[in-house]
Amino acid sequence: MIKRIIVLVFAIQFAGCAELQKIASQLPNGGGLTQDQIGNGLRQALDQGINNQVTKLTSTDGFYRNELVKILLPEELQAVDKGLRQIGLGNLADEGIKVLNRAAEDAVKKATPIFVNAVKEITFNDAKNILLGDNNAATSFLQAKTNQSLYNSFSPVINDSFAKVGADKIWSNLITRYNSIPFVKSVNPDLTAYVTEQALKGVFTMIEIEEKGIREKVGLRSTTLLKQVFALQDNK
């Protein structure tokens, strides 16, 4: 029985590779792409997403003025924002939101090599499913494989960035001011964890934008390998 299962598994894997190679052979240039070449093409797509899109997040207001990734206040702190504005401290509340985004911008700048290395270490054993999947299949694969390790690496960077941009002092002041308002429920949020999660979400959002563009627009395929690999997808 075990031998039959093993044979069946190998048959399924072989069928997947055969299907991918069959698609490759139908390319106008004769195909002949290996799974390694297809994997490298997918890595190039993710690298291009990092270079073209993630770097935008590292500029001043890269998060703050990008509505797709702007970090807003968690539900727990929305009451803080409202309470401060009610007592005439709207400017302080605005600054609190801005420094959260500033910390994310600074952290992404420092942590970009983490994403680059993560892409290099990925082995696309299921290249067919990624290539012929949805418009965000490569990004989703990258996120599933690296999100926890990236979070572990990213969190201390965010914490350092909080101090660098002054977010720790600003939010300490904000929370102290709010908690001193009569009859409000005191709060003590873990802003490092929240901004880490939101920053990572923003990074993958931007990589997904680039992947979708490469899949849909031939002109965004900046290398020969990208053109060859994603031509397979065009013919699916």
C-alpha positions in Angstrom: 0.0 0.0 0.0 2.8 2.4 0.9 4.6 1.7 -2.4 1.4 2.5 -4.3 1.1 5.8 -2.5 4.8 6.7 -3.2 4.3 5.8 -6.9 1.2 7.9 -7.0 3.0 10.9 -5.5 5.8 10.7 -8.0 3.3 10.3 -10.8 1.5 13.5 -9.8 4.8 15.4 -9.5 5.9 14.2 -12.9 2.6 15.2 -14.4 3.0 18.7 -13.0 6.5 19.1 -14.4 5.4 17.5 -17.7 2.5 20.0 -18.0 4.9 22.9 -17.3 7.4 21.8 -19.9 4.6 21.1 -22.4 3.5 24.8 -22.0 7.1 25.9 -22.3 7.5 24.0 -25.6 4.6 25.9 -27.1 6.4 29.2 -26.9 7.2 30.9 -30.2 11.0 30.6 -29.5 10.7 26.9 -28.9 10.5 27.1 -25.2 13.0 24.8 -23.5 12.8 26.6 -20.1 13.7 24.6 -17.1 12.0 24.8 -13.7 15.1 26.5 -12.4 14.8 29.2 -15.1 11.1 29.6 -14.3 11.9 29.9 -10.6 14.6 32.5 -11.4 12.1 34.4 -13.5 9.7 34.5 -10.6 12.5 35.7 -8.3 13.3 38.5 -10.8 9.6 39.5 -10.7 9.7 39.7 -6.9 13.1 41.5 -7.0 11.6 44.0 -9.4 8.7 44.6 -7.1 11.1 45.3 -4.3 13.2 47.7 -6.4 10.3 49.5 -8.1 7.6 49.6 -5.4 9.0 48.8 -1.9 11.7 51.5 -2.3 8.9 54.0 -2.7 7.9 53.3 0.9 11.3 54.4 2.2 10.9 58.0 1.0 9.5 60.8 3.2 5.7 60.2 3.4 6.1 56.9 1.5 3.6 55.4 3.8 1.8 58.5 5.1 0.7 59.8 1.6 0.1 56.5 0.0 -3.6 55.6 0.7 -3.0 52.0 -0.1 -0.5 51.5 2.7 -1.0 54.4 5.1 -0.9 53.3 8.7 -4.0 54.4 10.5 -4.7 54.0 14.2 -5.8 50.7 15.6 -9.3 50.5 17.0 -8.0 50.9 20.5 -6.4 54.2 19.7 -9.3 55.7 17.7 -10.7 56.7 21.1 -7.4 58.4 21.9 -7.5 60.3 18.6 -11.1 61.4 19.2 -10.6 62.3 22.8 -7.5 64.5 22.1 -9.3 66.4 19.3 -12.2 67.1 21.6 -10.0 68.9 24.0 -8.2 70.9 21.3 -5.2 68.7 20.7 -5.9 67.8 17.1 -2.4 68.8 16.0 -0.9 66.4 18.5 -3.2 63.7 17.3 -2.1 64.3 13.7 1.5 64.2 14.6 0.9 60.8 16.4 -0.4 59.3 13.2 2.4 60.8 11.1 5.2 59.4 13.3 3.8 55.9 13.1 4.2 56.1 9.4 7.6 57.7 9.7 8.8 54.7 11.8 7.6 52.3 9.1 9.4 54.3 6.4 12.6 54.2 8.3 12.3 50.5 9.1 11.6 49.5 5.6 14.7 51.3 4.5 16.8 49.3 6.9 15.1 46.0 6.4 15.0 46.0 2.6 17.9 43.5 2.5 15.8 41.1 4.6 13.3 40.9 1.7 16.0 40.6 -0.9 17.6 37.7 0.9 14.3 36.0 1.5 13.6 36.1 -2.2 17.0 34.5 -3.0 16.4 31.7 -0.5 13.0 30.7 -1.9 12.9 27.4 -3.9 10.0 27.3 -6.3 9.3 23.6 -6.2 5.7 24.5 -7.1 6.7 26.9 -9.9 3.8 25.8 -12.1 1.2 26.7 -9.5 2.8 30.1 -8.9 3.3 31.0 -12.5 -0.1 29.9 -13.7 -1.9 31.1 -10.5 -3.6 34.3 -9.7 -2.1 37.7 -10.3 -0.6 37.8 -6.8 0.4 34.1 -6.6 4.2 34.8 -6.3 3.6 37.5 -3.7 1.3 35.3 -1.7 3.8 32.5 -1.8 6.5 34.8 -0.6 4.3 36.1 2.2 3.3 32.7 3.4 6.9 31.4 3.4 8.6 34.5 5.0 6.1 36.5 7.0 7.0 35.1 10.4 10.7 35.3 10.0 10.4 38.8 8.5 8.2 39.8 11.4 10.8 38.6 13.9 13.5 40.5 12.0 11.4 43.6 11.4 10.0 44.1 14.9 13.3 45.3 16.5 14.0 47.5 13.5 10.6 49.2 14.0 11.3 49.6 17.7 14.6 51.3 16.9 12.9 53.5 14.3 10.3 54.6 16.9 13.2 56.0 18.9 14.9 57.5 15.9 11.9 59.5 14.6 10.7 60.3 18.1 7.6 58.3 17.9 8.2 56.7 21.3 8.2 60.1 23.1 5.3 61.5 21.1 3.1 58.5 21.8 4.1 58.4 25.5 3.0 62.0 25.7 -0.2 61.2 23.7 -1.2 58.3 25.9 -0.4 60.2 29.1 -2.5 63.1 28.0 -5.4 60.9 27.0 -5.3 58.8 30.1 -5.5 62.0 32.2 -8.9 62.9 30.7 -11.6 62.3 33.3 -13.8 59.2 32.9 -11.9 57.7 29.9 -10.7 54.1 29.8 -6.9 54.0 30.1 -5.0 52.5 27.2 -1.5 51.0 26.9 -1.2 49.7 23.3 1.7 47.7 21.8 2.5 50.0 19.0 5.6 48.2 17.9 3.7 45.0 17.1 0.9 47.0 15.4 3.2 49.1 13.2 5.3 46.0 12.4 2.2 44.2 11.1 1.0 47.2 9.1 4.4 47.9 7.6 4.8 44.3 6.4 1.3 44.4 5.0 2.2 47.6 3.1 5.4 46.0 1.7 3.5 43.0 0.4 0.8 45.2 -1.0 3.4 47.1 -3.1 5.2 43.9 -4.3 1.7 42.6 -5.4 1.2 45.7 -7.4 4.4 45.1 -9.4 3.7 41.4 -9.8 0.2 42.1 -11.2 1.7 44.7 -13.6 4.3 42.2 -14.9 1.7 39.6 -15.4 -0.7 42.0 -17.3 1.7 44.3 -19.2 4.5 42.9 -21.4 6.2 46.3 -21.3 7.0 45.9 -17.6 8.9 42.7 -18.2 12.4 44.3 -18.0 14.6 41.2 -18.7 14.7 38.5 -21.4 14.0 35.9 -18.8 10.9 37.7 -17.5 9.6 37.9 -21.0 10.2 34.2 -21.6 8.8 33.0 -18.3 5.7 35.1 -18.2 5.0 34.3 -21.9 4.1 30.8 -20.4 1.5 32.5 -18.3 0.1 34.4 -21.3 -0.5 31.1 -23.0 -2.2 29.3 -20.2 
